[in-house]
Amino acid sequence: MAPVVYLVRDLVFVSKIREAAARLGLEVERAADASGRLPEALEALRRLAADPLTARVRAVGFVDHEQVEAMAARGCGTVLAKGRFASELPALLAACRS
């Protein structure tokens, strides 16, 4: 099974992702070019969608609530406010197992 790759700079959320993944027995890996800023994240999404090898990768974005619509409009399939992301993280990661 391929690892779950995250593009996150916020250490609180990195910890949440790692802990939830460990409880589920999932491997997680930090994206090598992660800077955590919106323009770079949007470019990473664009590259994933453009490459036939990664076009089907599910991208889940979490942002401040006022950025949800902007992020969704720029190609992120699932966009959640930070609070919702934190509460739904175990279910999101569990879906990666299938």
Contacts in CASP RR format, 6 or more apart in sequence:
PFRMAT RR
TARGET T0000
AUTHOR 0000-0000-0000
METHOD contacts of the structure
MODEL  1
MAPVVYLVRDLVFVSKIREAAARLGLEVERAADASGRLPEALEALRRLAA
DPLTARVRAVGFVDHEQVEAMAARGCGTVLAKGRFASELPALLAACRS
1 26 0 8 1.000
1 27 0 8 1.000
1 97 0 8 1.000
3 26 0 8 1.000
3 27 0 8 1.000
3 28 0 8 1.000
3 29 0 8 1.000
4 17 0 8 1.000
4 21 0 8 1.000
4 26 0 8 1.000
4 27 0 8 1.000
4 28 0 8 1.000
4 29 0 8 1.000
4 93 0 8 1.000
4 96 0 8 1.000
5 28 0 8 1.000
5 29 0 8 1.000
5 30 0 8 1.000
5 31 0 8 1.000
6 14 0 8 1.000
6 17 0 8 1.000
6 28 0 8 1.000
6 29 0 8 1.000
6 30 0 8 1.000
6 31 0 8 1.000
6 34 0 8 1.000
7 30 0 8 1.000
7 31 0 8 1.000
7 33 0 8 1.000
7 34 0 8 1.000
7 36 0 8 1.000
7 40 0 8 1.000
7 41 0 8 1.000
7 44 0 8 1.000
8 14 0 8 1.000
8 17 0 8 1.000
8 30 0 8 1.000
8 34 0 8 1.000
8 36 0 8 1.000
9 34 0 8 1.000
9 35 0 8 1.000
9 36 0 8 1.000
9 37 0 8 1.000
10 36 0 8 1.000
13 62 0 8 1.000
13 82 0 8 1.000
13 85 0 8 1.000
13 86 0 8 1.000
14 30 0 8 1.000
16 86 0 8 1.000
16 89 0 8 1.000
17 28 0 8 1.000
17 89 0 8 1.000
17 93 0 8 1.000
18 28 0 8 1.000
20 89 0 8 1.000
20 90 0 8 1.000
20 93 0 8 1.000
21 27 0 8 1.000
21 28 0 8 1.000
21 93 0 8 1.000
23 90 0 8 1.000
24 90 0 8 1.000
24 93 0 8 1.000
24 94 0 8 1.000
24 97 0 8 1.000
26 93 0 8 1.000
26 96 0 8 1.000
26 97 0 8 1.000
31 44 0 8 1.000
33 40 0 8 1.000
33 44 0 8 1.000
34 40 0 8 1.000
38 63 0 8 1.000
38 67 0 8 1.000
38 71 0 8 1.000
41 61 0 8 1.000
42 71 0 8 1.000
42 74 0 8 1.000
42 75 0 8 1.000
42 76 0 8 1.000
45 59 0 8 1.000
45 74 0 8 1.000
45 75 0 8 1.000
45 76 0 8 1.000
46 75 0 8 1.000
47 54 0 8 1.000
48 54 0 8 1.000
48 55 0 8 1.000
48 57 0 8 1.000
48 59 0 8 1.000
49 55 0 8 1.000
49 75 0 8 1.000
58 77 0 8 1.000
58 78 0 8 1.000
58 96 0 8 1.000
59 75 0 8 1.000
59 76 0 8 1.000
59 77 0 8 1.000
59 78 0 8 1.000
60 76 0 8 1.000
60 77 0 8 1.000
60 78 0 8 1.000
60 79 0 8 1.000
60 80 0 8 1.000
60 85 0 8 1.000
60 92 0 8 1.000
61 71 0 8 1.000
61 76 0 8 1.000
61 77 0 8 1.000
61 78 0 8 1.000
61 79 0 8 1.000
61 80 0 8 1.000
61 85 0 8 1.000
62 79 0 8 1.000
62 80 0 8 1.000
62 81 0 8 1.000
62 82 0 8 1.000
62 83 0 8 1.000
62 84 0 8 1.000
62 85 0 8 1.000
63 71 0 8 1.000
63 79 0 8 1.000
63 81 0 8 1.000
63 82 0 8 1.000
64 81 0 8 1.000
64 82 0 8 1.000
65 81 0 8 1.000
65 82 0 8 1.000
68 79 0 8 1.000
68 80 0 8 1.000
68 81 0 8 1.000
71 79 0 8 1.000
72 79 0 8 1.000
80 88 0 8 1.000
85 92 0 8 1.000
END
